[in-house]
Amino acid sequence: MRAVRRLGKTPAELGTTTGVSGSPDILELDDGAYAVIGVDITDQVGDLSMLGARCAPNERVVRVPRTTFVAAKQDIPED
């Protein structure tokens, strides 16, 4: 599995990185799935069950700025 392209603008273009540490991003993988880079907030987000959501032991909840998703919208296919 490998990343094949970024969706949306770069974190530098969006002003969501200092260039020193990691940056929020959305990537398309070679199998058509997506990967999200963000800050791990699994321990802070609290109980997800009221939303019908669950986080498996091998999963993490990550925080990604709204601007990152809005900028990626044009690159996400309708189907």
Distance bins in CASP14 RR format, pairs under 12 A and 6 or more apart:
PFRMAT RR
TARGET T0000
AUTHOR 0000-0000-0000
RMODE 2
METHOD distances of the structure
MODEL  1
1 27 0 0 0 0 0 1 0 0 0 0 0
1 28 0 0 0 0 0 1 0 0 0 0 0
1 29 1 0 1 0 0 0 0 0 0 0 0
1 30 1 0 0 1 0 0 0 0 0 0 0
1 31 1 0 0 1 0 0 0 0 0 0 0
1 32 0 0 0 0 1 0 0 0 0 0 0
1 33 0 0 0 0 1 0 0 0 0 0 0
1 34 0 0 0 0 0 1 0 0 0 0 0
1 35 0 0 0 0 1 0 0 0 0 0 0
2 27 0 0 0 0 1 0 0 0 0 0 0
2 28 0 0 0 0 0 1 0 0 0 0 0
2 29 1 0 0 1 0 0 0 0 0 0 0
2 30 1 0 1 0 0 0 0 0 0 0 0
2 31 0 0 0 0 1 0 0 0 0 0 0
2 32 0 0 0 0 0 1 0 0 0 0 0
2 33 0 0 0 0 0 1 0 0 0 0 0
2 35 0 0 0 0 1 0 0 0 0 0 0
3 25 0 0 0 0 1 0 0 0 0 0 0
3 26 0 0 0 0 0 1 0 0 0 0 0
3 27 1 0 1 0 0 0 0 0 0 0 0
3 28 1 0 0 1 0 0 0 0 0 0 0
3 29 1 0 0 1 0 0 0 0 0 0 0
3 30 1 0 0 1 0 0 0 0 0 0 0
3 31 0 0 0 0 0 1 0 0 0 0 0
3 32 0 0 0 0 0 1 0 0 0 0 0
3 33 0 0 0 0 0 1 0 0 0 0 0
3 34 0 0 0 0 1 0 0 0 0 0 0
3 35 1 0 0 1 0 0 0 0 0 0 0
3 36 0 0 0 0 0 1 0 0 0 0 0
3 37 0 0 0 0 1 0 0 0 0 0 0
4 27 1 0 0 1 0 0 0 0 0 0 0
4 28 1 0 1 0 0 0 0 0 0 0 0
4 29 1 0 0 1 0 0 0 0 0 0 0
4 30 1 0 1 0 0 0 0 0 0 0 0
4 31 0 0 0 0 1 0 0 0 0 0 0
4 32 0 0 0 0 1 0 0 0 0 0 0
4 33 0 0 0 0 0 1 0 0 0 0 0
4 34 0 0 0 0 0 1 0 0 0 0 0
4 35 0 0 0 0 0 1 0 0 0 0 0
4 75 0 0 0 0 0 1 0 0 0 0 0
5 25 0 0 0 0 0 1 0 0 0 0 0
5 26 0 0 0 0 1 0 0 0 0 0 0
5 27 1 0 0 1 0 0 0 0 0 0 0
5 28 1 0 1 0 0 0 0 0 0 0 0
5 29 0 0 0 0 1 0 0 0 0 0 0
5 30 0 0 0 0 1 0 0 0 0 0 0
5 32 0 0 0 0 0 1 0 0 0 0 0
5 34 0 0 0 0 0 1 0 0 0 0 0
5 35 0 0 0 0 0 1 0 0 0 0 0
5 72 0 0 0 0 0 1 0 0 0 0 0
5 75 1 0 0 1 0 0 0 0 0 0 0
5 76 0 0 0 0 0 1 0 0 0 0 0
6 12 0 0 0 0 0 1 0 0 0 0 0
6 13 0 0 0 0 0 1 0 0 0 0 0
6 14 0 0 0 0 0 1 0 0 0 0 0
6 23 0 0 0 0 0 1 0 0 0 0 0
6 24 0 0 0 0 0 1 0 0 0 0 0
6 25 1 0 0 1 0 0 0 0 0 0 0
6 26 1 0 0 1 0 0 0 0 0 0 0
6 27 1 0 1 0 0 0 0 0 0 0 0
6 28 1 0 0 1 0 0 0 0 0 0 0
6 29 0 0 0 0 0 1 0 0 0 0 0
6 34 0 0 0 0 0 1 0 0 0 0 0
6 35 0 0 0 0 0 1 0 0 0 0 0
6 36 0 0 0 0 0 1 0 0 0 0 0
6 37 0 0 0 0 0 1 0 0 0 0 0
6 68 0 0 0 0 0 1 0 0 0 0 0
6 71 0 0 0 0 1 0 0 0 0 0 0
6 72 0 0 0 0 1 0 0 0 0 0 0
6 75 0 0 0 0 1 0 0 0 0 0 0
7 24 0 0 0 0 0 1 0 0 0 0 0
7 25 0 0 0 0 1 0 0 0 0 0 0
7 26 1 0 1 0 0 0 0 0 0 0 0
7 27 1 0 0 1 0 0 0 0 0 0 0
7 28 1 0 0 1 0 0 0 0 0 0 0
7 29 0 0 0 0 0 1 0 0 0 0 0
7 32 0 0 0 0 0 1 0 0 0 0 0
7 34 1 0 0 1 0 0 0 0 0 0 0
7 35 0 0 0 0 0 1 0 0 0 0 0
7 36 0 0 0 0 1 0 0 0 0 0 0
7 37 0 0 0 0 0 1 0 0 0 0 0
7 64 0 0 0 0 0 1 0 0 0 0 0
7 68 0 0 0 0 1 0 0 0 0 0 0
7 69 0 0 0 0 1 0 0 0 0 0 0
7 70 0 0 0 0 0 1 0 0 0 0 0
7 71 1 0 0 1 0 0 0 0 0 0 0
7 72 1 1 0 0 0 0 0 0 0 0 0
7 73 0 0 0 0 1 0 0 0 0 0 0
7 74 0 0 0 0 1 0 0 0 0 0 0
7 75 1 0 1 0 0 0 0 0 0 0 0
7 76 1 0 0 1 0 0 0 0 0 0 0
7 77 0 0 0 0 0 1 0 0 0 0 0
8 14 0 0 0 0 1 0 0 0 0 0 0
8 16 0 0 0 0 0 1 0 0 0 0 0
8 24 0 0 0 0 0 1 0 0 0 0 0
8 25 0 0 0 0 1 0 0 0 0 0 0
8 26 1 0 0 1 0 0 0 0 0 0 0
8 27 0 0 0 0 0 1 0 0 0 0 0
8 28 0 0 0 0 0 1 0 0 0 0 0
8 34 0 0 0 0 0 1 0 0 0 0 0
8 64 0 0 0 0 0 1 0 0 0 0 0
8 67 0 0 0 0 0 1 0 0 0 0 0
8 68 1 0 0 1 0 0 0 0 0 0 0
8 69 0 0 0 0 1 0 0 0 0 0 0
8 70 0 0 0 0 1 0 0 0 0 0 0
8 71 1 0 1 0 0 0 0 0 0 0 0
8 72 1 0 1 0 0 0 0 0 0 0 0
8 73 0 0 0 0 1 0 0 0 0 0 0
8 74 1 0 0 1 0 0 0 0 0 0 0
8 75 1 0 1 0 0 0 0 0 0 0 0
8 76 0 0 0 0 1 0 0 0 0 0 0
9 15 0 0 0 0 1 0 0 0 0 0 0
9 16 0 0 0 0 1 0 0 0 0 0 0
9 17 0 0 0 0 0 1 0 0 0 0 0
9 23 0 0 0 0 0 1 0 0 0 0 0
9 24 0 0 0 0 0 1 0 0 0 0 0
9 25 0 0 0 0 1 0 0 0 0 0 0
9 26 0 0 0 0 0 1 0 0 0 0 0
9 65 0 0 0 0 0 1 0 0 0 0 0
9 67 0 0 0 0 1 0 0 0 0 0 0
9 68 0 0 0 0 1 0 0 0 0 0 0
9 69 0 0 0 0 0 1 0 0 0 0 0
9 70 0 0 0 0 1 0 0 0 0 0 0
9 71 1 0 1 0 0 0 0 0 0 0 0
9 72 0 0 0 0 1 0 0 0 0 0 0
9 73 0 0 0 0 0 1 0 0 0 0 0
9 74 0 0 0 0 1 0 0 0 0 0 0
9 75 0 0 0 0 1 0 0 0 0 0 0
10 16 0 0 0 0 1 0 0 0 0 0 0
10 17 0 0 0 0 1 0 0 0 0 0 0
10 19 0 0 0 0 0 1 0 0 0 0 0
10 23 0 0 0 0 1 0 0 0 0 0 0
10 24 0 0 0 0 0 1 0 0 0 0 0
10 25 0 0 0 0 1 0 0 0 0 0 0
10 26 0 0 0 0 0 1 0 0 0 0 0
10 27 0 0 0 0 0 1 0 0 0 0 0
10 37 0 0 0 0 0 1 0 0 0 0 0
10 67 0 0 0 0 0 1 0 0 0 0 0
10 68 0 0 0 0 0 1 0 0 0 0 0
10 71 0 0 0 0 1 0 0 0 0 0 0
10 72 0 0 0 0 0 1 0 0 0 0 0
11 17 1 1 0 0 0 0 0 0 0 0 0
11 18 0 0 0 0 1 0 0 0 0 0 0
11 19 1 0 0 1 0 0 0 0 0 0 0
11 20 0 0 0 0 0 1 0 0 0 0 0
11 21 0 0 0 0 0 1 0 0 0 0 0
11 22 1 0 0 1 0 0 0 0 0 0 0
11 23 1 1 0 0 0 0 0 0 0 0 0
11 24 1 0 0 1 0 0 0 0 0 0 0
11 25 1 0 0 1 0 0 0 0 0 0 0
11 26 0 0 0 0 0 1 0 0 0 0 0
11 27 0 0 0 0 0 1 0 0 0 0 0
11 37 0 0 0 0 1 0 0 0 0 0 0
11 38 0 0 0 0 0 1 0 0 0 0 0
11 64 0 0 0 0 0 1 0 0 0 0 0
11 65 0 0 0 0 1 0 0 0 0 0 0
11 67 0 0 0 0 1 0 0 0 0 0 0
11 68 1 0 0 1 0 0 0 0 0 0 0
11 71 0 0 0 0 1 0 0 0 0 0 0
11 72 0 0 0 0 0 1 0 0 0 0 0
12 18 0 0 0 0 1 0 0 0 0 0 0
12 19 1 0 0 1 0 0 0 0 0 0 0
12 20 0 0 0 0 0 1 0 0 0 0 0
12 22 0 0 0 0 0 1 0 0 0 0 0
12 23 1 0 0 1 0 0 0 0 0 0 0
12 24 0 0 0 0 0 1 0 0 0 0 0
12 25 0 0 0 0 0 1 0 0 0 0 0
12 71 0 0 0 0 0 1 0 0 0 0 0
13 23 0 0 0 0 0 1 0 0 0 0 0
13 25 0 0 0 0 0 1 0 0 0 0 0
13 67 0 0 0 0 1 0 0 0 0 0 0
13 68 0 0 0 0 0 1 0 0 0 0 0
13 71 1 0 0 1 0 0 0 0 0 0 0
14 23 0 0 0 0 1 0 0 0 0 0 0
14 24 0 0 0 0 1 0 0 0 0 0 0
14 25 0 0 0 0 1 0 0 0 0 0 0
14 26 0 0 0 0 0 1 0 0 0 0 0
14 64 0 0 0 0 0 1 0 0 0 0 0
14 65 1 0 0 1 0 0 0 0 0 0 0
14 66 0 0 0 0 0 1 0 0 0 0 0
14 67 1 0 1 0 0 0 0 0 0 0 0
14 68 1 0 0 1 0 0 0 0 0 0 0
14 69 0 0 0 0 0 1 0 0 0 0 0
14 70 0 0 0 0 1 0 0 0 0 0 0
14 71 1 0 1 0 0 0 0 0 0 0 0
14 72 0 0 0 0 0 1 0 0 0 0 0
15 23 0 0 0 0 1 0 0 0 0 0 0
15 24 0 0 0 0 1 0 0 0 0 0 0
15 65 0 0 0 0 1 0 0 0 0 0 0
15 67 1 0 0 1 0 0 0 0 0 0 0
15 68 0 0 0 0 1 0 0 0 0 0 0
15 71 0 0 0 0 0 1 0 0 0 0 0
16 22 0 0 0 0 1 0 0 0 0 0 0
16 23 1 0 0 1 0 0 0 0 0 0 0
16 24 1 0 1 0 0 0 0 0 0 0 0
16 25 0 0 0 0 1 0 0 0 0 0 0
16 26 0 0 0 0 0 1 0 0 0 0 0
16 37 0 0 0 0 0 1 0 0 0 0 0
16 38 0 0 0 0 1 0 0 0 0 0 0
16 39 0 0 0 0 0 1 0 0 0 0 0
16 63 0 0 0 0 0 1 0 0 0 0 0
16 64 0 0 0 0 1 0 0 0 0 0 0
16 65 1 0 1 0 0 0 0 0 0 0 0
16 66 0 0 0 0 0 1 0 0 0 0 0
16 67 1 0 0 1 0 0 0 0 0 0 0
16 68 1 0 0 1 0 0 0 0 0 0 0
16 69 0 0 0 0 0 1 0 0 0 0 0
16 70 0 0 0 0 0 1 0 0 0 0 0
16 71 0 0 0 0 1 0 0 0 0 0 0
17 23 1 1 0 0 0 0 0 0 0 0 0
17 24 1 0 0 1 0 0 0 0 0 0 0
17 25 0 0 0 0 1 0 0 0 0 0 0
17 37 0 0 0 0 0 1 0 0 0 0 0
17 38 0 0 0 0 0 1 0 0 0 0 0
17 39 0 0 0 0 0 1 0 0 0 0 0
17 65 0 0 0 0 0 1 0 0 0 0 0
17 67 0 0 0 0 0 1 0 0 0 0 0
17 68 0 0 0 0 0 1 0 0 0 0 0
21 37 0 0 0 0 0 1 0 0 0 0 0
21 38 0 0 0 0 0 1 0 0 0 0 0
21 39 0 0 0 0 0 1 0 0 0 0 0
22 37 1 0 0 1 0 0 0 0 0 0 0
22 38 0 0 0 0 1 0 0 0 0 0 0
22 39 0 0 0 0 1 0 0 0 0 0 0
22 40 0 0 0 0 0 1 0 0 0 0 0
22 62 0 0 0 0 0 1 0 0 0 0 0
23 36 0 0 0 0 0 1 0 0 0 0 0
23 37 1 0 0 1 0 0 0 0 0 0 0
23 38 0 0 0 0 1 0 0 0 0 0 0
23 39 0 0 0 0 0 1 0 0 0 0 0
23 64 0 0 0 0 0 1 0 0 0 0 0
23 65 0 0 0 0 0 1 0 0 0 0 0
23 67 0 0 0 0 0 1 0 0 0 0 0
23 68 0 0 0 0 1 0 0 0 0 0 0
24 35 0 0 0 0 0 1 0 0 0 0 0
24 36 1 0 0 1 0 0 0 0 0 0 0
24 37 1 0 1 0 0 0 0 0 0 0 0
24 38 1 0 1 0 0 0 0 0 0 0 0
24 39 1 0 0 1 0 0 0 0 0 0 0
24 40 0 0 0 0 0 1 0 0 0 0 0
24 41 0 0 0 0 0 1 0 0 0 0 0
24 62 0 0 0 0 1 0 0 0 0 0 0
24 63 1 0 0 1 0 0 0 0 0 0 0
24 64 1 0 1 0 0 0 0 0 0 0 0
24 65 1 0 1 0 0 0 0 0 0 0 0
24 66 0 0 0 0 0 1 0 0 0 0 0
24 67 0 0 0 0 1 0 0 0 0 0 0
24 68 1 0 1 0 0 0 0 0 0 0 0
24 69 0 0 0 0 1 0 0 0 0 0 0
24 71 0 0 0 0 0 1 0 0 0 0 0
24 72 0 0 0 0 0 1 0 0 0 0 0
25 34 0 0 0 0 0 1 0 0 0 0 0
25 35 0 0 0 0 1 0 0 0 0 0 0
25 36 1 0 0 1 0 0 0 0 0 0 0
25 37 1 0 1 0 0 0 0 0 0 0 0
25 38 1 0 0 1 0 0 0 0 0 0 0
25 39 0 0 0 0 0 1 0 0 0 0 0
25 62 0 0 0 0 0 1 0 0 0 0 0
25 64 0 0 0 0 1 0 0 0 0 0 0
25 65 0 0 0 0 0 1 0 0 0 0 0
25 67 0 0 0 0 0 1 0 0 0 0 0
25 68 1 0 0 1 0 0 0 0 0 0 0
25 69 0 0 0 0 0 1 0 0 0 0 0
25 71 0 0 0 0 0 1 0 0 0 0 0
25 72 0 0 0 0 1 0 0 0 0 0 0
25 75 0 0 0 0 0 1 0 0 0 0 0
26 33 0 0 0 0 0 1 0 0 0 0 0
26 34 1 0 0 1 0 0 0 0 0 0 0
26 35 1 0 0 1 0 0 0 0 0 0 0
26 36 1 0 1 0 0 0 0 0 0 0 0
26 37 1 0 0 1 0 0 0 0 0 0 0
26 38 0 0 0 0 1 0 0 0 0 0 0
26 62 0 0 0 0 0 1 0 0 0 0 0
26 64 1 0 0 1 0 0 0 0 0 0 0
26 65 0 0 0 0 0 1 0 0 0 0 0
26 67 0 0 0 0 0 1 0 0 0 0 0
26 68 1 0 0 1 0 0 0 0 0 0 0
26 69 1 0 0 1 0 0 0 0 0 0 0
26 70 0 0 0 0 0 1 0 0 0 0 0
26 71 0 0 0 0 1 0 0 0 0 0 0
26 72 1 0 1 0 0 0 0 0 0 0 0
26 73 0 0 0 0 0 1 0 0 0 0 0
26 74 0 0 0 0 0 1 0 0 0 0 0
26 75 0 0 0 0 1 0 0 0 0 0 0
26 76 0 0 0 0 1 0 0 0 0 0 0
27 33 0 0 0 0 1 0 0 0 0 0 0
27 34 1 0 0 1 0 0 0 0 0 0 0
27 35 1 0 1 0 0 0 0 0 0 0 0
27 36 1 0 0 1 0 0 0 0 0 0 0
27 37 1 0 0 1 0 0 0 0 0 0 0
27 38 0 0 0 0 0 1 0 0 0 0 0
27 64 0 0 0 0 0 1 0 0 0 0 0
27 68 0 0 0 0 0 1 0 0 0 0 0
27 72 0 0 0 0 1 0 0 0 0 0 0
27 75 0 0 0 0 0 1 0 0 0 0 0
28 34 1 0 1 0 0 0 0 0 0 0 0
28 35 0 0 0 0 1 0 0 0 0 0 0
28 36 0 0 0 0 0 1 0 0 0 0 0
28 72 0 0 0 0 1 0 0 0 0 0 0
28 75 1 0 0 1 0 0 0 0 0 0 0
28 76 0 0 0 0 1 0 0 0 0 0 0
28 77 0 0 0 0 1 0 0 0 0 0 0
29 35 1 0 1 0 0 0 0 0 0 0 0
29 36 0 0 0 0 0 1 0 0 0 0 0
32 76 0 0 0 0 0 1 0 0 0 0 0
32 77 0 0 0 0 1 0 0 0 0 0 0
34 64 0 0 0 0 0 1 0 0 0 0 0
34 69 0 0 0 0 0 1 0 0 0 0 0
34 72 0 0 0 0 1 0 0 0 0 0 0
34 75 0 0 0 0 0 1 0 0 0 0 0
34 76 0 0 0 0 1 0 0 0 0 0 0
34 77 0 0 0 0 0 1 0 0 0 0 0
35 60 0 0 0 0 0 1 0 0 0 0 0
35 62 0 0 0 0 0 1 0 0 0 0 0
35 64 0 0 0 0 0 1 0 0 0 0 0
36 59 0 0 0 0 0 1 0 0 0 0 0
36 60 0 0 0 0 1 0 0 0 0 0 0
36 61 0 0 0 0 0 1 0 0 0 0 0
36 62 1 0 1 0 0 0 0 0 0 0 0
36 63 0 0 0 0 1 0 0 0 0 0 0
36 64 1 0 1 0 0 0 0 0 0 0 0
36 65 0 0 0 0 0 1 0 0 0 0 0
36 68 0 0 0 0 1 0 0 0 0 0 0
36 69 0 0 0 0 1 0 0 0 0 0 0
36 72 0 0 0 0 1 0 0 0 0 0 0
37 60 0 0 0 0 0 1 0 0 0 0 0
37 62 1 0 0 1 0 0 0 0 0 0 0
37 63 0 0 0 0 0 1 0 0 0 0 0
37 64 1 0 0 1 0 0 0 0 0 0 0
37 65 0 0 0 0 0 1 0 0 0 0 0
37 68 0 0 0 0 1 0 0 0 0 0 0
37 72 0 0 0 0 0 1 0 0 0 0 0
38 60 0 0 0 0 1 0 0 0 0 0 0
38 61 0 0 0 0 1 0 0 0 0 0 0
38 62 1 0 1 0 0 0 0 0 0 0 0
38 63 1 0 0 1 0 0 0 0 0 0 0
38 64 1 0 1 0 0 0 0 0 0 0 0
38 65 0 0 0 0 1 0 0 0 0 0 0
38 68 0 0 0 0 1 0 0 0 0 0 0
38 69 0 0 0 0 0 1 0 0 0 0 0
39 45 0 0 0 0 0 1 0 0 0 0 0
39 60 0 0 0 0 1 0 0 0 0 0 0
39 61 0 0 0 0 1 0 0 0 0 0 0
39 62 1 0 0 1 0 0 0 0 0 0 0
39 63 1 0 1 0 0 0 0 0 0 0 0
39 64 0 0 0 0 1 0 0 0 0 0 0
39 65 0 0 0 0 1 0 0 0 0 0 0
39 68 0 0 0 0 0 1 0 0 0 0 0
40 55 0 0 0 0 0 1 0 0 0 0 0
40 59 0 0 0 0 0 1 0 0 0 0 0
40 60 1 0 1 0 0 0 0 0 0 0 0
40 61 1 0 0 1 0 0 0 0 0 0 0
40 62 1 0 1 0 0 0 0 0 0 0 0
40 63 0 0 0 0 1 0 0 0 0 0 0
40 64 0 0 0 0 0 1 0 0 0 0 0
41 48 0 0 0 0 0 1 0 0 0 0 0
41 55 0 0 0 0 0 1 0 0 0 0 0
41 60 0 0 0 0 1 0 0 0 0 0 0
41 61 1 0 1 0 0 0 0 0 0 0 0
41 62 1 0 0 1 0 0 0 0 0 0 0
41 63 1 0 1 0 0 0 0 0 0 0 0
41 64 0 0 0 0 0 1 0 0 0 0 0
42 48 0 0 0 0 1 0 0 0 0 0 0
42 53 0 0 0 0 0 1 0 0 0 0 0
42 54 0 0 0 0 0 1 0 0 0 0 0
42 55 1 0 0 1 0 0 0 0 0 0 0
42 56 0 0 0 0 0 1 0 0 0 0 0
42 57 0 0 0 0 0 1 0 0 0 0 0
42 58 0 0 0 0 0 1 0 0 0 0 0
42 59 0 0 0 0 1 0 0 0 0 0 0
42 60 1 0 1 0 0 0 0 0 0 0 0
42 61 1 0 1 0 0 0 0 0 0 0 0
42 62 0 0 0 0 1 0 0 0 0 0 0
42 63 0 0 0 0 0 1 0 0 0 0 0
43 55 0 0 0 0 0 1 0 0 0 0 0
43 60 0 0 0 0 1 0 0 0 0 0 0
43 61 0 0 0 0 1 0 0 0 0 0 0
43 62 0 0 0 0 0 1 0 0 0 0 0
43 63 0 0 0 0 0 1 0 0 0 0 0
44 60 0 0 0 0 0 1 0 0 0 0 0
44 61 0 0 0 0 1 0 0 0 0 0 0
44 62 0 0 0 0 0 1 0 0 0 0 0
44 63 0 0 0 0 1 0 0 0 0 0 0
45 51 0 0 0 0 0 1 0 0 0 0 0
45 53 0 0 0 0 1 0 0 0 0 0 0
45 54 0 0 0 0 0 1 0 0 0 0 0
45 55 0 0 0 0 1 0 0 0 0 0 0
45 59 0 0 0 0 0 1 0 0 0 0 0
45 60 0 0 0 0 1 0 0 0 0 0 0
45 61 1 0 1 0 0 0 0 0 0 0 0
45 62 0 0 0 0 1 0 0 0 0 0 0
45 63 0 0 0 0 1 0 0 0 0 0 0
46 53 0 0 0 0 0 1 0 0 0 0 0
46 54 0 0 0 0 0 1 0 0 0 0 0
46 55 0 0 0 0 1 0 0 0 0 0 0
46 61 0 0 0 0 1 0 0 0 0 0 0
47 53 0 0 0 0 1 0 0 0 0 0 0
47 54 0 0 0 0 0 1 0 0 0 0 0
47 55 0 0 0 0 0 1 0 0 0 0 0
47 61 0 0 0 0 0 1 0 0 0 0 0
48 54 1 0 0 1 0 0 0 0 0 0 0
48 55 1 0 0 1 0 0 0 0 0 0 0
48 56 0 0 0 0 0 1 0 0 0 0 0
48 59 0 0 0 0 0 1 0 0 0 0 0
48 61 1 0 0 1 0 0 0 0 0 0 0
49 55 0 0 0 0 0 1 0 0 0 0 0
51 61 0 0 0 0 0 1 0 0 0 0 0
53 59 0 0 0 0 0 1 0 0 0 0 0
53 61 0 0 0 0 1 0 0 0 0 0 0
54 61 0 0 0 0 0 1 0 0 0 0 0
55 61 1 0 1 0 0 0 0 0 0 0 0
55 62 0 0 0 0 0 1 0 0 0 0 0
62 68 0 0 0 0 0 1 0 0 0 0 0
62 69 0 0 0 0 0 1 0 0 0 0 0
63 69 0 0 0 0 0 1 0 0 0 0 0
64 70 0 0 0 0 0 1 0 0 0 0 0
64 71 0 0 0 0 0 1 0 0 0 0 0
64 72 0 0 0 0 1 0 0 0 0 0 0
65 71 0 0 0 0 1 0 0 0 0 0 0
65 72 0 0 0 0 0 1 0 0 0 0 0
66 72 0 0 0 0 0 1 0 0 0 0 0
66 73 0 0 0 0 0 1 0 0 0 0 0
67 73 0 0 0 0 0 1 0 0 0 0 0
68 75 0 0 0 0 0 1 0 0 0 0 0
69 75 0 0 0 0 0 1 0 0 0 0 0
69 76 0 0 0 0 1 0 0 0 0 0 0
70 76 0 0 0 0 0 1 0 0 0 0 0
END
